Amino acid sequence: MSTQPRATERNKPNPVDVAYDLDATSTRDVRHGVREVLGRYRGLTVDDAVLVADELVSNAHRHGDAPRACRVGITHQGRCLRIEVDDASPRQPRRRTPDGSGGRGLMLIDRLSSTWGVQNYADHKTVWVELALNREGSSGHAPHLAAARDWQSED
């Protein structure tokens, strides 16, 4: 595990709380690391972040090439969690219709994250995700559940 900051697509170094060589680290250890970085948060914020990290890492193993790496850190003065996953494959993430073999990963990432994207480099790509962290005084509900709350209040 390394803790060296890395320049992002904006050429600004992001703080990195944990970094992993995904070819030597289990997905379970990455999920645990996300929970540790979000130690003061509870509930859906953590669950969503763990699910997104799991999807990103699983996609890198399933569709990417070695070497693979992951960085997790709190950014934007504590307002966001950023997860970055590198792999050496030139193939870009693509959405597909969900079926029995998968296809739900990018849909989940898109729905649970505040923003996400891909940065291409000469020798690898980085798929990055930012998730808004609930602040004190907020409802405590994840943003993707707003529609469910609105629907329930109509009854």
Disulfide bonds with the S-S distance in Angstrom:
none
